[in-house]
Amino acid sequence: MKICKKIVIVGLGLIGGSLGIVLKQKRIAQEIVGVSRKDSTLREARRRKSVDWCTKDLKKAVGNADIIVLAAPVNTIIGFAEKLANSAPKKCIITDVGSTKEKIVRAFESRCLNFVGAHPLAGSEKRGVHFAQGNLFQDSVCILTPTKNTSRGSLLKIKRLWQAAGARTLALAPEKHDAVLSLVSHLPHIIAFSLVDILPTGWKKFVPSSFRDVTRIAASDAQLWQEIFLTNRKSLAGNIDKFIRALQQFKAMIQKQDSPRLYQSLKRISVKRNRL
Amino acid sequence: MKICKKIVIVGLGLIGGSLGIVLKQKRIAQEIVGVSRKDSTLREARRRKSVDWCTKDLKKAVGNADIIVLAAPVNTIIGFAEKLANSAPKKCIITDVGSTKEKIVRAFESRCLNFVGAHPLAGSEKRGVHFAQGNLFQDSVCILTPTKNTSRGSLLKIKRLWQAAGARTLALAPEKHDAVLSLVSHLPHIIAFSLVDILPTGWKKFVPSSFRDVTRIAASDAQLWQEIFLTNRKSLAGNIDKFIRALQQFKAMIQKQDSPRLYQSLKRISVKRNRL
């Protein structure tokens, strides 16, 4: 079902490439156009038919665009606010897939662009159009971050775009999004990185599947996550402290050999985890 | 290939049940006998043919046993030291699958039992003979913890038992085992429990796959893990501190917005994780 004529996806990595594939499958627009700076990505996107056509030329790509999806790391998305203030068609809706939202939304709204913030909770530690697949968003959640400046019609279109991609959409204010994500996503990444950091060299042979599962996401892209951590630093620092307090409570129970309380805590938490 | 006539597995949970299945498949003994206190477990073990026969009666089961494998939580294993001092045949080799080793090995050696400590790094947050499967140990590691009191012949037999089950064996002193495991296994569990603990109720809908992966093991059995944490408390407390220091280093880099150092750390760690 078509929602518009032309969608431009800027950035053809795992997220942008996968979005192109599924939006083409669902025939959501007459034309899906891709933009990438890298020749190798453009070649691979063409080979995989992730988009109808693609180019390095942002200005050329966004001509007559109805929707522009910025699928790039946080700081790169922020950098597009100025570029698009000059080049994007007036009525065009601009949206993104960035992992933090407050700074991104502010950058676009301060330039009076017709912006709808979005964050698909999908992806993995893998990166690049090579790993793109049409079912990446199937049964996932996409958080939209409308503000008082967001047009109702634009919000509805971006909602329908993500629903067509297979996601369930939820709405949160940008600040609330960043507070929630700092706990459910950014903190787990800091934890995984920290745990791998303290593994002594030579202990690889002792590493069980539990350690591998907890640290899988420590293989994530350093540049991408550096930007996420720094654009959400206040909320993240607060959650690191909260998490350290939880660890210290366990440490105290263990050192005091408070077996009944330790058992009760573990029991309560394992029930909570089983319900997730 | 037979290594002896009779093996008795005491405890028919995920580990004991799976071991029974694979040792029967490999025809490693003439007779594989199971012991469990629970009627439902005995019924299920019979239905799945996890062992040749099984009983509640420990004394009856261990008569003429060549090898007794204690597949139970740590404190239950320790409790068997006294029971088996009276009932186990003189030449019988006693071994176990406990997740901490120092206290277990001491309990058996102090009673001059012919003991070989073992810890298969396999299993999952699942529990019970219902989940038992013959390939559970395939390509896993089993750590053996011989001491100066361990007979060479006994060690070799237990090594061949685990190799027949599909595991690669490594040897570590019991204290070294506990130090290593407190970091590669017990700490990840404390981390997972702590992270689930601080998730606010009602945030389930925002939980992405990264949070699920990091906390999968928080669904583990409370009693089992309480015993593991308490029997390895000194080493575990030290590693909780070490991990908190790593978290605090990240927090400092994030708060100072030390982007180059943060990037370098994340990059170094993601390379390290990819090599695991």
Interface residues (C-beta under 8 A of the other chain):
Chain A: L121 A122 S124 V141 I143 L170 V180 L181 L183 V184 S185 L187 P188 H189 I190 I191 A192 F193 S194 L195 V196 D197 I198 L199 P200 W203 K204 K205 F206 V207 P208 S209 S210 F211 R212 D213 V214 T215 R216 I217 A218 A219 S220 D221 A222 Q223 W225 Q226 F229 L230 R233 L236 A237 N239 I240 D241 K242 F243 I244 A246 L247 Q248 F250 K251 I254 Q255 Q257 S259 L262 Y263 S265 L266 K267 I269 S270 K272 R273 N274 R275 L276
Chain B: L121 A122 S124 V141 I143 L170 V180 L181 L183 V184 S185 L187 P188 H189 I190 I191 A192 F193 S194 L195 V196 D197 I198 L199 P200 W203 K204 K205 F206 V207 P208 S209 S210 F211 R212 D213 V214 T215 R216 I217 A218 A219 S220 D221 A222 Q223 W225 Q226 F229 L230 R233 L236 A237 N239 I240 D241 K242 F243 I244 A246 L247 Q248 Q249 F250 K251 I254 Q255 Q257 S259 L262 Y263 S265 L266 K267 I269 S270 K272 R273 N274 R275 L276
